[in-house]
Amino acid sequence: MPKVYLLDYVAGNVRSLVNAIEKCGYVVEWIRSPEDVPKAEKLILPGVGHFGHCLSQLSAAGFLPAIRAHIDAGKPFMGICVGLQALFSSSAEDADCPGICLIPGSLDRFDDSVKAVPHIGWNNASCPTNPTLYGLSPDSKYYYVHSYKYPYVKGELESHGWAVATGTYGTETFVGAVAKGNVLATQFHPEKSGVAGLRVIRSFLDGSGAKALAEHLPQKSNIAAELVPKDGLTRRVIACLDVRTNDQGDLVVTKGDQYDVREKGSDRNVRNLGKPVEMAKKYYEQGADEVTFLNITSFRDCPVADLPMLEILRRTSETVFVPLTIGGGIRDTVDVDGTKVSALEIATMYFKSGADKVSIGSDAVIAAEEYYNAGKTLFGNTAIEQISKAYGNQAVVVSIDPKRVYVPKQEATRHATLKTKFPGPKGEEYCWYACTIKGGRETRDLDVVELTQAVEAMGAGEILLNCIDKDGTNSGFDLELINQVKGAVRIPVIASSGAGNPGHFDEVFRETTTDAALGAGMFHRGEYTVQQVKDYLAGKNLVVRKFEGEF
């Protein structure tokens, strides 16, 4: 089988990229020193996270001259995400750190005053002047996750010979991909963009993309003639799988009511709804935009290196080419042999096994309490801070389990209240949301606004917003809760808990500004498929990603 070379500089999750390359019929060989770069015919620079971290790692290891020599020699080169950003001169993310300077210009941050940042989700990569650009299609969507971007200026890069594909987030149009000669770079993650992304990777590997590019250079008079700023971000539909061991010791997907996952009746067995890997593949094939695994028991007493979820991720990432999130057990811990293991080390194992994001729950609540007790001081040692510093804030999700506390008037509590349309048992017109830990079993004196603002300050990139009152009810999302949290933070929010039918997804997207919505039980029980939800949303004129079939 033909080879492709990946540059190894501790770039976060590369397991999915390896799987995507193998899916295209190639084998991967790693480049671990600058001296090995000349042997690479095709070289890929993957990237996850911080511009300065990426470039400083490459520079310290002596890779930058070797990469530039590879490109200057006319050999095929591909950069992904930060691998694209590294080609520019600089970035506002780390103004003191120079880029490779293949493309003049500096990246800046998305405006978060009117939209959530990071930009996370499925968006366009439109190239109207070159419809053959590495298999990109105007009818396809591609998965982006980034806070910094190169703003698109009509004709600027094209005047230097670059073919450009763009995406638009809010009113900001940015560079989604660039190509010139032997170079292709994408801001989106093709390895996480389903069949559409696999086509891009294959066109780079087999040379067809470069050949078509050479035969179809854009005419300068037509540069960007068709570009009209229009937000291309889709409505994300996420499938969530709660995973635990049952009483027989098997790993199963389960679902409960207010977090009680046992069957009703005398036997009280753990509710078994299926096998995690097979169900994840099924949801991918139905068009799920992301798949989330929540390890709801943390698999206690397992050696860290043998955590069952690592194997689930490895197997799932071989056939599921959309983002994977893993939650549960990501904390500083002590292994069964007495060795201390940091949250960062555990997260790294998950990333190497195929995860794109990690989700932190109870530990985030404890960290937030310490943050406020110290006068809103960051110490840099929390799991959120460790992981976001190493892999970027887009890699850290905080999963929140709040529940309603009713009060007769706003002055009855110090917490952030709202006037509810659903009065309490004694007719109370106000409520606040108390945060919980340990799977909802313990309530803390911390409200959801305090928690979300604290974890945003620590470096979390996304909020998974559950609701104990709604969990398992199939009565729809808690719209009041979602709107309160969306008004408190500037990072993306995933609405969770309560979905029972496709109409609930339509309702949450119309009545709130949530960035994504998550379903679980309704999918697991076979009441509705992910595809049925997306078809329903499309019928309501909401933009969703279409599943493009098998590769």
Secondary structure, 3 states (H helix, E strand, C coil): CCEEEEECCCCCCCHHHHHHHHHCCCEEEEECCHHHHHHCCCEEECCCCCHHHHHHHHHHCCHHHHHHHHHHCCCCEEEECHHHHCCEEEEHHHCCCCCCCCEEEEEEECCCCCCCCCEEEEECCECCCCCCHHHCCCCCCEEEEECEECECCCCCCHHHCCEEEEEEECCEEEEEEEEECCEEEECCCHHHCHHHHHHHHHHHHCCHHHHHHHHCCCCHHHCCCCCCCCCCCCCEEEEEEEEEECCCCCEEEECCECCECECCCCCCCECCCCCHHHHHHHHHHHCCCEEEEEECCCCCCCCHHHCHHHHHHHHHCCCCCCCEEEECCCCCEECCCCCEECHHHHHHHHHHHCCCEEEECHHHHHHHHHHHHCCCCCCCCCHHHHHHHHHCHHHEEEEECEEEEEECCHHHCCCCCEECCCCCCCCCCEEEEEEEECCCCEEEEEEHHHHHHHHHHHCCCEEEECCCCCCCCCCCCCHHHHHHHHCCCCCCEEECCCCCCHHHHHHHHHHCCCCEEEECHHHHCCCCCHHHHHHHHHHCCCCCCCCCCCC
